[in-house]
Amino acid sequence: GIGKSALIDHFLAQAKQPLILRSRCYENELLAYKAFDGAMEELAHVLTVMPRSECQELLPPRAALLCKLFPALQSVRALAETPLTGLPADPSVQRIEALSIFARLLARLSERAPIVVAVDDLQWADADSFRMLQALLEAMSARCLVLATVRPRAELEGDGETGIAALRGMSCVRELTLEGLPSDHYLRLTGKG
């Protein structure tokens, strides 16, 4: 490629003490919310190593609902052991509530440190991932930066084309077009030179 991932790696290495939640989408992966899969594994790790009392204080009401969307979060005892009562019967309403809970959890976590959600190859994300990303950006009250790498417009199709077009229409989204790095810069950024 032209060095998009290497540039993100360099940026994240220079960032001052953020909580970094990183994901990558793969073209042939059939997984709901795949743009957030890796990020949820990292979030689960962060919450698991935290003292349980601190973790419980951070969790919004009904946070255990997140485990239904993201099985990796079942490893967080404070989430997995929380009973889910009074949930709406409609799964689509549960998904909407889970997205709101996730935004509130990020807001609470961002009070401790800024958050960077980085997603490589967003063009391969599924429709659910784009809906989640839009909901997150619309509800964002956290100190959170979302970075995503995307292939050029001419290479986009399907859910990726539709989802990225919708994101580009949001006032909070900024697009930076890269035209490739000179080889000496790429080698320096990747540590191969």
N, CA, C and O of each residue as an XYZ file, in Angstrom:
772
protein
N       0.818     -1.192      0.000
C       0.000      0.000      0.000
C       0.857      1.250      0.000
O       2.053      1.208     -0.288
N       0.230      2.342      0.324
C       0.930      3.620      0.299
C       1.419      4.041      1.680
O       1.995      5.119      1.826
N       1.196      3.201      2.701
C       1.721      3.499      4.030
C       0.697      4.018      5.025
O       1.061      4.616      6.038
N      -0.586      3.794      4.743
C      -1.631      4.286      5.666
C      -1.485      3.662      7.048
O      -1.511      4.374      8.052
N      -1.333      2.357      7.112
C      -1.213      1.673      8.405
C       0.069      2.068      9.118
O       0.076      2.231     10.338
N       1.157      2.223      8.368
C       2.424      2.646      8.981
C       2.291      4.043      9.575
O       2.831      4.319     10.646
N       1.575      4.919      8.883
C       1.366      6.267      9.402
C       0.532      6.230     10.682
O       0.834      6.949     11.635
N      -0.501      5.409     10.714
C      -1.319      5.258     11.931
C      -0.445      4.692     13.056
O      -0.505      5.181     14.185
N       0.360      3.673     12.764
C       1.258      3.103     13.779
C       2.162      4.178     14.366
O       2.338      4.257     15.581
N       2.729      5.000     13.499
C       3.628      6.069     13.950
C       2.869      7.071     14.819
O       3.360      7.480     15.872
N       1.690      7.461     14.386
C       0.881      8.400     15.165
C       0.574      7.830     16.544
O       0.732      8.519     17.552
N       0.140      6.583     16.591
C      -0.222      5.970     17.872
C       0.992      5.837     18.792
O       0.864      5.970     20.009
N       2.162      5.577     18.220
C       3.374      5.467     19.033
C       3.764      6.810     19.638
O       4.391      6.855     20.697
N       3.397      7.904     18.973
C       3.729      9.242     19.461
C       2.675      9.810     20.400
O       2.937     10.800     21.084
N       1.500      9.215     20.452
C       0.396      9.742     21.262
C       0.755      9.680     22.744
O       1.432      8.753     23.191
N       0.299     10.665     23.493
C       0.621     10.779     24.912
C      -0.431     10.085     25.773
O      -1.483     10.657     26.058
N      -0.148      8.864     26.182
C      -0.932      8.109     27.157
C      -2.410      7.899     26.805
O      -3.247      7.927     27.708
N      -2.761      7.694     25.551
C      -4.170      7.418     25.288
C      -4.488      5.944     25.528
O      -3.595      5.099     25.593
N      -5.756      5.665     25.656
C      -6.234      4.291     25.616
C      -6.450      4.000     24.136
O      -7.290      4.632     23.495
N      -5.702      3.053     23.593
C      -5.773      2.748     22.164
C      -6.576      1.470     21.973
O      -6.240      0.419     22.519
N      -7.636      1.579     21.193
C      -8.478      0.433     20.846
C      -8.372      0.263     19.336
O      -8.856      1.100     18.574
N      -7.738     -0.819     18.911
C      -7.397     -0.977     17.507
C      -8.072     -2.196     16.888
O      -8.177     -3.253     17.510
N      -8.521     -2.025     15.668
C      -9.159     -3.103     14.912
C      -8.677     -3.077     13.476
O      -8.087     -2.103     13.009
N      -8.941     -4.162     12.799
C      -8.663     -4.258     11.366
C      -9.797     -5.061     10.747
O     -10.228     -6.075     11.297
N     -10.272     -4.598      9.604
C     -11.302     -5.330      8.865
C     -10.626     -6.148      7.765
O      -9.649     -5.716      7.153
N     -11.169     -7.329      7.535
C     -10.665     -8.200      6.479
C     -11.772     -8.433      5.472
O     -12.934     -8.613      5.837
N     -11.402     -8.430      4.203
C     -12.380     -8.507      3.121
C     -13.284     -9.730      3.226
O     -14.494     -9.606      3.040
N     -12.744    -10.883      3.512
C     -13.520    -12.122      3.469
C     -14.016    -12.586      4.829
O     -14.499    -13.711      4.959
N     -13.906    -11.744      5.833
C     -14.355    -12.111      7.178
C     -15.853    -11.851      7.310
O     -16.319    -10.748      7.026
N     -16.601    -12.852      7.735
C     -18.041    -12.717      7.917
C     -18.330    -12.620      9.408
O     -18.518    -13.630     10.086
N     -18.362    -11.413      9.896
C     -18.495    -11.170     11.324
C     -19.249     -9.870     11.515
O     -18.897     -8.858     10.909
N     -20.277     -9.877     12.343
C     -20.998     -8.644     12.630
C     -20.107     -7.716     13.445
O     -19.355     -8.174     14.305
N     -20.183     -6.443     13.187
C     -19.402     -5.417     13.904
C     -17.898     -5.662     13.787
O     -17.145     -5.387     14.722
N     -17.469     -6.175     12.646
C     -16.059     -6.559     12.523
C     -15.104     -5.375     12.618
O     -13.925     -5.574     12.910
N     -15.567     -4.154     12.382
C     -14.691     -2.994     12.531
C     -14.332     -2.743     13.992
O     -13.403     -1.991     14.287
N     -15.065     -3.369     14.900
C     -14.831     -3.158     16.329
C     -14.338     -4.412     17.041
O     -14.109     -4.377     18.250
N     -14.170     -5.510     16.326
C     -13.815     -6.780     16.952
C     -12.502     -6.688     17.736
O     -12.468     -7.016     18.922
N     -11.446     -6.255     17.099
C     -10.156     -6.127     17.781
C     -10.199     -5.103     18.900
O      -9.607     -5.309     19.960
N     -10.900     -3.999     18.668
C     -11.024     -2.950     19.685
C     -11.730     -3.486     20.928
O     -11.374     -3.119     22.048
N     -12.722     -4.346     20.739
C     -13.430     -4.908     21.887
C     -12.555     -5.889     22.657
O     -12.656     -5.984     23.880
N     -11.703     -6.614     21.953
C     -10.753     -7.496     22.648
C      -9.799     -6.670     23.503
O      -9.481     -7.050     24.629
N      -9.344     -5.539     22.965
C      -8.455     -4.666     23.742
C      -9.199     -4.019     24.906
O      -8.645     -3.883     25.997
N     -10.447     -3.622     24.683
C     -11.253     -3.050     25.760
C     -11.479     -4.087     26.857
O     -11.413     -3.763     28.043
N     -11.743     -5.319     26.468
C     -11.923     -6.386     27.455
C     -10.662     -6.537     28.298
O     -10.744     -6.704     29.514
N      -9.505     -6.478     27.663
C      -8.252     -6.590     28.409
C      -8.109     -5.440     29.409
O      -7.763     -5.662     30.569
N      -8.374     -4.223     28.961
C      -8.272     -3.045     29.835
C      -9.189     -3.194     31.044
O      -8.780     -2.933     32.176
N     -10.422     -3.612     30.804
C     -11.390     -3.739     31.904
C     -11.059     -4.917     32.818
O     -11.334     -4.869     34.017
N     -10.477     -5.965     32.262
C     -10.144     -7.151     33.045
C      -8.989     -6.900     34.016
O      -9.013     -7.391     35.145
N      -7.978     -6.139     33.584
C      -6.831     -5.893     34.461
C      -7.097     -4.780     35.479
O      -6.320     -4.593     36.416
N      -8.169     -4.060     35.296
C      -8.548     -2.994     36.217
C      -9.128     -3.606     37.492
O      -9.803     -4.633     37.420
N      -8.882     -3.005     38.650
C      -9.546     -3.520     39.857
C     -11.062     -3.573     39.646
O     -11.657     -2.660     39.073
N     -11.659     -4.640     40.111
C     -13.088     -4.876     39.849
C     -13.964     -3.712     40.299
O     -14.912     -3.354     39.600
N     -13.667     -3.121     41.442
C     -14.486     -2.009     41.936
C     -14.411     -0.812     40.985
O     -15.416     -0.143     40.747
N     -13.224     -0.544     40.443
C     -13.074      0.550     39.471
C     -13.856      0.241     38.202
O     -14.528      1.109     37.646
N     -13.761     -0.989     37.759
C     -14.469     -1.412     36.554
C     -15.973     -1.243     36.747
O     -16.653     -0.707     35.872
N     -16.487     -1.688     37.866
C     -17.923     -1.586     38.127
C     -18.385     -0.131     38.158
O     -19.491      0.175     37.712
N     -17.548      0.768     38.682
C     -17.908      2.186     38.716
C     -18.011      2.776     37.314
O     -18.821      3.670     37.069
N     -17.193      2.276     36.399
C     -17.195      2.791     35.029
C     -18.391      2.311     34.213
O     -18.823      2.985     33.277
N     -18.921      1.153     34.567
C     -19.940      0.531     33.731
C     -21.287      1.231     33.865
O     -21.802      1.380     34.973
N     -21.860      1.661     32.744
C     -23.205      2.235     32.779
C     -24.231      1.150     33.116
O     -23.933     -0.036     32.976
N     -25.414      1.527     33.549
C     -26.465      0.527     33.769
C     -26.675     -0.319     32.512
O     -26.608      0.179     31.388
N     -26.925     -1.585     32.728
C     -27.171     -2.571     31.661
C     -25.965     -2.798     30.757
O     -26.122     -3.253     29.624
N     -24.777     -2.493     31.236
C     -23.572     -2.653     30.411
C     -23.361     -4.099     29.975
O     -22.704     -4.351     28.965
N     -23.907     -5.041     30.720
C     -23.767     -6.452     30.344
C     -24.383     -6.733     28.973
O     -24.065     -7.741     28.341
N     -25.250     -5.855     28.523
C     -25.848     -6.001     27.193
C     -24.764     -5.983     26.104
O     -24.955     -6.551     25.029
N     -23.642     -5.336     26.383
C     -22.544     -5.299     25.412
C     -22.002     -6.694     25.101
O     -21.515     -6.944     23.999
N     -22.089     -7.596     26.074
C     -21.607     -8.973     25.860
C     -22.400     -9.691     24.775
O     -21.884    -10.613     24.143
N     -23.645     -9.282     24.551
C     -24.450     -9.910     23.498
C     -23.933     -9.541     22.113
O     -24.014    -10.343     21.183
N     -23.400     -8.323     21.977
C     -22.859     -7.892     20.688
C     -21.399     -8.286     20.526
O     -20.940     -8.598     19.427
N     -20.676     -8.267     21.649
C     -19.234     -8.487     21.606
C     -18.848     -9.565     22.606
O     -18.580     -9.258     23.767
N     -18.815    -10.817     22.178
C     -18.505    -11.924     23.084
C     -17.170    -11.773     23.809
O     -17.005    -12.325     24.897
N     -16.217    -11.046     23.241
C     -14.922    -10.846     23.914
C     -15.104    -10.187     25.278
O     -14.289    -10.394     26.177
N     -16.149     -9.405     25.440
C     -16.379     -8.712     26.710
C     -16.886     -9.647     27.811
O     -16.949     -9.252     28.975
N     -17.248    -10.881     27.454
C     -17.675    -11.846     28.468
C     -16.529    -12.222     29.399
O     -16.759    -12.768     30.478
N     -15.301    -11.933     28.989
C     -14.154    -12.213     29.859
C     -14.032    -11.207     30.998
O     -13.247    -11.415     31.923
N     -14.797    -10.121     30.941
C     -14.801     -9.112     31.997
C     -15.825     -9.551     33.041
O     -17.030     -9.462     32.808
N     -15.347    -10.023     34.188
C     -16.251    -10.584     35.211
C     -17.329     -9.596     35.630
O     -18.480     -9.989     35.822
N     -16.983     -8.334     35.774
C     -17.966     -7.336     36.196
C     -19.107     -7.221     35.189
O     -20.225     -6.864     35.564
N     -18.843     -7.516     33.926
C     -19.904     -7.512     32.905
C     -20.637     -8.846     32.854
O     -21.867     -8.892     32.873
N     -19.876     -9.920     32.791
C     -20.463    -11.248     32.605
C     -21.349    -11.658     33.771
O     -22.310    -12.404     33.582
N     -21.042    -11.185     34.971
C     -21.812    -11.594     36.153
C     -22.967    -10.660     36.470
O     -23.696    -10.885     37.436
N     -23.142     -9.624     35.678
C     -24.238     -8.691     35.900
C     -25.501     -9.245     35.256
O     -25.508     -9.541     34.061
N     -26.572     -9.388     36.037
C     -27.810     -9.906     35.446
C     -28.436     -8.891     34.492
O     -28.379     -7.682     34.716
N     -29.022     -9.405     33.447
C     -29.732     -8.558     32.488
C     -31.223     -8.717     32.727
O     -31.817     -9.735     32.372
N     -31.810     -7.718     33.321
C     -33.245     -7.755     33.579
C     -33.895     -6.538     32.957
O     -33.254     -5.502     32.778
N     -35.136     -6.662     32.637
C     -35.897     -5.548     32.100
C     -35.489     -5.108     30.716
O     -35.685     -3.951     30.344
N     -34.918     -6.032     29.943
C     -34.507     -5.681     28.587
C     -35.706     -5.649     27.647
O     -36.662     -6.403     27.827
N     -35.656     -4.780     26.649
C     -36.693     -4.823     25.622
C     -36.627     -6.166     24.890
O     -35.544     -6.723     24.712
N     -37.760     -6.675     24.476
C     -37.797     -7.969     23.794
C     -37.228     -7.892     22.377
O     -36.666     -8.869     21.883
N     -37.368     -6.758     21.734
C     -36.958     -6.579     20.349
C     -35.429     -6.497     20.243
O     -34.826     -5.587     20.813
N     -34.789     -7.438     19.520
C     -33.325     -7.423     19.387
C     -32.783     -6.124     18.778
O     -31.692     -5.684     19.141
N     -33.534     -5.508     17.856
C     -33.046     -4.260     17.259
C     -33.022     -3.134     18.289
O     -32.142     -2.274     18.239
N     -33.968     -3.125     19.214
C     -33.973     -2.134     20.290
C     -32.818     -2.417     21.251
O     -32.192     -1.488     21.761
N     -32.535     -3.691     21.496
C     -31.393     -4.060     22.337
C     -30.079     -3.573     21.721
O     -29.204     -3.071     22.425
N     -29.949     -3.730     20.382
C     -28.729     -3.271     19.703
C     -28.570     -1.762     19.836
O     -27.467     -1.278     20.093
N     -29.653     -1.016     19.665
C     -29.596      0.444     19.797
C     -29.187      0.824     21.209
O     -28.364      1.719     21.401
N     -29.756      0.150     22.193
C     -29.390      0.431     23.583
C     -27.928      0.073     23.850
O     -27.235      0.800     24.562
N     -27.457     -1.029     23.294
C     -26.060     -1.433     23.484
C     -25.109     -0.386     22.894
O     -24.064     -0.104     23.480
N     -25.455      0.180     21.759
C     -24.608      1.215     21.159
C     -24.558      2.453     22.050
O     -23.506      3.076     22.195
N     -25.674      2.801     22.636
C     -25.713      3.934     23.568
C     -24.876      3.641     24.813
O     -24.160      4.513     25.304
N     -24.967      2.431     25.311
C     -24.172      2.013     26.485
C     -22.685      2.086     26.155
O     -21.886      2.537     26.976
N     -22.312      1.642     24.953
C     -20.918      1.688     24.550
C     -20.411      3.131     24.512
O     -19.307      3.410     24.979
N     -21.204      4.041     23.963
C     -20.804      5.458     23.917
C     -20.638      6.011     25.335
O     -19.704      6.771     25.592
N     -21.529      5.642     26.253
C     -21.411      6.109     27.643
C     -20.181      5.517     28.324
O     -19.510      6.199     29.099
N     -19.884      4.246     28.036
C     -18.695      3.627     28.608
C     -17.433      4.326     28.119
O     -16.522      4.584     28.905
N     -17.373      4.635     26.820
C     -16.216      5.358     26.294
C     -16.101      6.735     26.933
O     -14.997      7.181     27.248
N     -17.225      7.411     27.126
C     -17.199      8.732     27.769
C     -16.617      8.624     29.177
O     -15.809      9.460     29.581
N     -17.021      7.607     29.918
C     -16.497      7.424     31.279
C     -15.011      7.070     31.263
O     -14.240      7.576     32.078
N     -14.617      6.210     30.343
C     -13.202      5.851     30.230
C     -12.356      7.057     29.823
O     -11.212      7.197     30.256
N     -12.924      7.920     28.994
C     -12.158      9.067     28.507
C     -11.928     10.116     29.594
O     -11.113     11.021     29.414
N     -12.628     10.005     30.703
C     -12.354     10.903     31.828
C     -11.005     10.569     32.452
O     -10.391     11.419     33.096
N     -10.543      9.339     32.265
C      -9.243      8.897     32.793
C      -8.106      9.185     31.829
O      -7.014      9.572     32.245
N      -8.358      8.999     30.554
C      -7.336      9.213     29.523
C      -8.046      9.369     28.183
O      -9.127      8.815     27.981
N      -7.443     10.118     27.273
C      -8.036     10.206     25.934
C      -8.065      8.824     25.279
O      -7.259      7.952     25.602
N      -8.991      8.648     24.371
C      -9.159      7.357     23.696
C      -8.930      7.539     22.201
O      -9.372      8.523     21.607
N      -8.243      6.588     21.612
C      -8.093      6.540     20.160
C      -8.647      5.193     19.708
O      -8.171      4.139     20.129
N      -9.655      5.242     18.850
C     -10.183      4.040     18.208
C      -9.625      4.068     16.786
O      -9.945      4.965     16.006
N      -8.802      3.098     16.459
C      -8.155      3.042     15.140
C      -8.624      1.796     14.405
O      -8.547      0.685     14.930
N      -9.109      1.991     13.188
C      -9.621      0.876     12.383
C      -8.910      0.880     11.031
O      -9.038      1.827     10.254
N      -8.170     -0.174     10.764
C      -7.516     -0.333      9.467
C      -8.476     -0.990      8.486
O      -9.249     -1.876      8.851
N      -8.415     -0.545      7.239
C      -9.205     -1.122      6.142
C     -10.708     -1.081      6.409
O     -11.404     -2.087      6.278
N     -11.187      0.093      6.782
C     -12.619      0.272      7.079
C     -13.493     -0.061      5.874
O     -14.671     -0.373      6.046
N     -12.950     -0.004      4.669
C     -13.761     -0.294      3.482
C     -14.316     -1.716      3.498
O     -15.281     -2.000      2.788
N     -13.728     -2.621      4.296
C     -14.217     -3.999      4.363
C     -15.214     -4.209      5.505
O     -15.647     -5.337      5.741
N     -15.578     -3.157      6.206
C     -16.511     -3.296      7.329
C     -17.910     -3.664      6.842
O     -18.279     -3.421      5.693
N     -18.667     -4.252      7.748
C     -20.044     -4.633      7.457
C     -20.982     -3.465      7.781
O     -20.581     -2.488      8.413
N     -22.236     -3.584      7.336
C     -23.221     -2.520      7.553
C     -23.422     -2.235      9.040
O     -23.579     -1.075      9.422
N     -23.420     -3.273      9.894
C     -23.575     -3.057     11.344
C     -22.434     -2.206     11.898
O     -22.664     -1.348     12.749
N     -21.225     -2.431     11.431
C     -20.086     -1.631     11.889
C     -20.260     -0.164     11.525
O     -19.972      0.719     12.332
N     -20.732      0.095     10.305
C     -20.943      1.488      9.901
C     -22.049      2.138     10.716
O     -21.941      3.307     11.088
N     -23.117      1.391     11.000
C     -24.187      1.941     11.850
C     -23.654      2.254     13.244
O     -23.978      3.291     13.823
N     -22.837      1.353     13.776
C     -22.269      1.562     15.106
C     -21.339      2.769     15.108
O     -21.380      3.588     16.026
N     -20.512      2.875     14.092
C     -19.584      3.998     14.018
C     -20.342      5.318     13.900
O     -19.972      6.296     14.550
N     -21.386      5.364     13.090
C     -22.195      6.580     12.969
C     -22.852      6.927     14.308
O     -22.832      8.083     14.731
N     -23.427      5.930     14.966
C     -24.069      6.179     16.261
C     -23.058      6.673     17.282
O     -23.352      7.573     18.068
N     -21.878      6.090     17.270
C     -20.826      6.497     18.194
C     -20.413      7.942     17.933
O     -20.272      8.725     18.873
N     -20.221      8.298     16.680
C     -19.818      9.664     16.344
C     -20.916     10.672     16.669
O     -20.629     11.782     17.117
N     -22.172     10.290     16.444
C     -23.285     11.190     16.742
C     -23.454     11.415     18.234
O     -23.832     12.508     18.657
N     -23.177     10.387     19.044
C     -23.393     10.470     20.492
C     -22.125     10.842     21.247
O     -22.136     10.923     22.475
N     -21.044     11.068     20.528
C     -19.749     11.219     21.168
C     -19.688     12.440     22.078
O     -19.823     13.582     21.638
N     -19.482     12.161     23.347
C     -19.197     13.223     24.313
C     -17.857     12.938     24.977
O     -17.461     13.628     25.916
N     -17.174     11.935     24.492
C     -15.904     11.502     25.085
C     -14.731     12.222     24.433
O     -14.839     12.777     23.340
N     -13.615     12.193     25.138
C     -12.351     12.635     24.528
C     -11.856     11.450     23.717
O     -11.046     10.648     24.181
N     -12.358     11.361     22.504
C     -12.098     10.179     21.680
C     -11.842     10.607     20.248
O     -12.584     11.406     19.675
N     -10.784     10.062     19.686
C     -10.451     10.274     18.291
C     -10.655      8.944     17.579
O     -10.163      7.910     18.030
N     -11.370      8.972     16.487
C     -11.555      7.776     15.670
C     -10.728      7.969     14.406
O     -10.927      8.929     13.662
N      -9.803      7.051     14.174
C      -8.969      7.057     12.973
C      -9.315      5.828     12.156
O      -9.493      4.738     12.701
N      -9.409      6.004     10.860
C      -9.680      4.849     10.000
C      -8.889      4.981      8.715
O      -8.755      6.074      8.164
N      -8.369      3.869      8.245
C      -7.740      3.853      6.928
C      -8.745      3.268      5.946
O      -9.474      2.327      6.258
N      -8.761      3.850      4.753
C      -9.721      3.470      3.720
C      -9.013      3.531      2.373
O      -8.175      4.401      2.141
N      -9.346      2.630      1.516
C      -8.800      2.656      0.159
C      -9.428      3.810     -0.629
O     -10.435      4.376     -0.204
N      -8.836      4.159     -1.773
C      -9.383      5.261     -2.584
C     -10.831      5.006     -3.006
O     -11.265      3.861     -3.131
N     -11.566      6.096     -3.222
C     -12.993      6.020     -3.586
C     -13.262      5.081     -4.746
O     -14.249      4.345     -4.731
N     -12.405      5.095     -5.742
C     -12.618      4.265     -6.935
C     -12.611      2.774     -6.609
O     -13.135      1.973     -7.383
N     -12.030      2.392     -5.485
C     -11.945      0.978     -5.108
C     -13.061      0.544     -4.159
O     -13.116     -0.622     -3.767
N     -13.940      1.454     -3.791
C     -14.989      1.135     -2.822
C     -16.209      0.535     -3.506
O     -16.542      0.885     -4.638
N     -16.871     -0.381     -2.791
C     -18.096     -0.994     -3.306
C     -18.925     -1.530     -2.148
O     -18.416     -1.682     -1.038
N     -20.181     -1.812     -2.396
C     -21.065     -2.444     -1.413
C     -21.225     -1.652     -0.130
O     -21.323     -0.425     -0.144
N     -21.251     -2.394      1.004
C     -21.419     -1.762      2.319
C     -20.342     -0.721      2.579
O     -20.610      0.315      3.188
N     -19.121     -0.993      2.120
C     -18.025     -0.050      2.333
C     -18.277      1.281      1.647
O     -18.092      2.342      2.244
N     -18.697      1.222      0.405
C     -18.973      2.451     -0.342
C     -20.106      3.241      0.300
O     -19.999      4.455      0.475
N     -21.186      2.557      0.648
C     -22.345      3.215      1.257
C     -22.003      3.779      2.633
O     -22.316      4.930      2.939
N     -21.358      2.957      3.457
C     -21.031      3.384      4.816
C     -20.044      4.527      4.857
O     -20.201      5.453      5.653
N     -19.031      4.478      4.014
C     -18.028      5.543      3.998
C     -18.626      6.830      3.448
O     -18.290      7.917      3.917
N     -19.503      6.721      2.466
C     -20.185      7.924      1.955
C     -21.011      8.578      3.069
O     -21.017      9.802      3.199
N     -21.700      7.771      3.865
C     -22.488      8.320      4.972
C     -21.580      8.991      6.004
O     -21.912     10.059      6.516
N     -20.449      8.378      6.309
C     -19.505      8.978      7.269
C     -18.946     10.289      6.735
O     -18.807     11.260      7.480
N     -18.627     10.317      5.458
C     -18.081     11.545      4.864
C     -19.075     12.702      4.963
O     -18.672     13.865      4.967
N     -20.347     12.395      5.042
C     -21.374     13.427      5.148
C     -21.557     13.975      6.555
O     -22.305     14.933      6.750
N     -20.891     13.388      7.529
C     -21.029     13.846      8.914
C     -20.103     15.029      9.174
O     -18.956     15.036      8.728
N     -20.602     16.023      9.893
C     -19.821     17.239     10.123
C     -18.569     17.001     10.974
O     -17.624     17.785     10.899
N     -18.544     15.940     11.776
C     -17.394     15.681     12.645
C     -16.288     14.895     11.953
O     -15.228     14.678     12.542
N     -16.513     14.468     10.725
C     -15.547     13.631     10.006
C     -14.643     14.506      9.147
O     -15.113     15.374      8.411
N     -13.348     14.264      9.250
C     -12.339     14.941      8.434
C     -11.619     13.877      7.612
O     -11.246     12.821      8.123
N     -11.439     14.172      6.358
C     -10.781     13.222      5.460
C      -9.413     13.758      5.061
O      -9.272     14.916      4.668
N      -8.419     12.902      5.169
C      -7.054     13.240      4.775
C      -6.655     12.258      3.679
O      -6.571     11.054      3.918
N      -6.417     12.763      2.502
C      -6.039     11.917      1.376
C      -4.528     11.790      1.328
O      -3.812     12.792      1.321
N      -4.053     10.570      1.296
C      -2.618     10.301      1.193
C      -2.296      9.877     -0.231
O      -3.061      9.154     -0.870
N      -1.168     10.332     -0.706
C      -0.765      9.966     -2.055
C       0.462      9.079     -2.054
O       1.080      8.861     -3.095
N       0.810      8.573     -0.895
C       1.972      7.702     -0.791
C       3.137      8.441     -0.169
O       3.276      9.655     -0.324
N       3.962      7.706      0.527
C       5.133      8.271      1.172
C       6.363      8.007      0.320
O       6.465      6.954     -0.308
N       7.296      8.949      0.289
C       8.571      8.635     -0.356
C       9.199      7.435      0.357
O       9.003      7.258      1.560
N       9.939      6.626     -0.367
C      10.450      5.374      0.203
C      11.299      5.598      1.442
O      11.253      4.781      2.362
N      12.088      6.697      1.503
C      12.903      6.920      2.695
C      12.040      7.217      3.924
O      12.378      6.797      5.031
N      10.927      7.940      3.738
C       9.995      8.187      4.851
C       9.320      6.892      5.291
O       9.180      6.630      6.486
N       8.906      6.088      4.319
C       8.253      4.815      4.659
C       9.204      3.920      5.455
O       8.812      3.327      6.460
N      10.441      3.830      5.003
C      11.412      2.983      5.702
C      11.668      3.485      7.119
O      11.824      2.691      8.046
N      11.710      4.802      7.283
C      11.928      5.374      8.615
C      10.712      5.103      9.525
O      10.879      4.733     10.687
N       9.502      5.288      8.996
C       8.289      5.058      9.788
C       8.135      3.600     10.200
O       7.698      3.306     11.313
N       8.489      2.702      9.314
C       8.315      1.275      9.604
C       9.498      0.682     10.348
O       9.447     -0.468     10.786
N      10.569      1.463     10.494
C      11.752      0.958     11.184
C      12.565      0.002     10.338
O      13.422     -0.703     10.869
N      12.323     -0.043      9.037
C      13.032     -0.965      8.161
C      14.232     -0.326      7.483
O      14.949     -0.970      6.718
N      14.441      0.975      7.782
C      15.521      1.668      7.078
C      16.662      2.062      7.969
O      17.635      2.652      7.501
